[in-house]
Amino acid sequence: MPESTLYSNGVPIRFSPDLFGPLRSGAGLPDDPAALRERLRTDGYLYLPGVLDRDKVLRLRGAYFSLFPDGYLAEGTDAEDGLFSGSVPESLPAYGVAGHPAHAFVRSAAFQEFVADPLLADLASKLLGGDAWMLPRQILRHFHRGSQLASRAHVDLDYMNALSPAPRVLTLWIPVGDCPPSTGSLVYLEGSHTLAPEEYEPLREKGDRPGDRRPISHDLELTARHLGRRWLWADFAAGDLMVHVPQIVHASLDTTTDAMRLSADVRFVRSDDTPDPRWLAPWSADDGA
Ligand SMILES: O=C(O)CCC(=O)C(=O)O
């Protein structure tokens, strides 16, 4: 069970039954496109524990963390563990921009081979009901304790609204390492894919980024109470896979463990659709998309 108080962007949220509930597991769902689509339509997400090769996921974790300068990882630990030393070397460029390991890593053969796993494209094609392809802007997210940084509550559609027709896109979120809530897992607002955007519009007024209308809120308790819904969580492990629709409200929690939060999120669209042009180039943290 998570601690009694969790944080997102430094803002506390109590781990209580009125604010949190479990994600419904898709383990044991028949490998039948109609059943998978129906579950995705109902819940707005598919939580598929253990469908990826855990060792492969952990090797990817090790390959990434081995790119960091001395002093970043806890002394005497394996890169695969991804344990933060507590200090960031001054030589490290800002996260995800050219020169930072995450920027090179999403362009590396190791990462590209990993996301090219046919399991991902096959699943996306089944769910989208036609041949699907992965958008080249694939994001690596890495947070360490103490940063008080996490993803604000948002819907993906607000970041890719030039896709046509808009709703035919799916996000696959892959924890690259074990990721319980204290390590900064993703949480989903229950049933929020059925909300009209006007229902969460007022929350944007109270956000911590007044110049950016895309995030809904950095305050997860306020969001849950305003919309009368719980945040759904899971104790994610390396090998798990999440799929979500672009209308569902989701966010992430702050990392409070030595183990760092590492994940990849990739998006698939139908190959007969026109993709949002901002998603056609490899990701860089300063690309503004
Ligand atoms: O990993 C995160 O913190 C955010 C990921 C996300 O928003 C997504 O996969 O759509």
The ligand as a Gaussian input file, in Angstrom:
#p B3LYP/6-31G(d) Opt

LIG

0 1
 O        4.727000       9.567000     -17.754000
 C        4.149000      10.595000     -17.426000
 O        4.394000      11.180000     -16.368000
 C        3.117000      11.184000     -18.327000
 C        2.813000      10.306000     -19.458000
 C        1.642000      10.752000     -20.237000
 O        1.033000      11.752000     -19.974000
 C        1.202000       9.921000     -21.330000
 O        1.781000       8.844000     -21.526000
 O        0.246000      10.325000     -22.009000

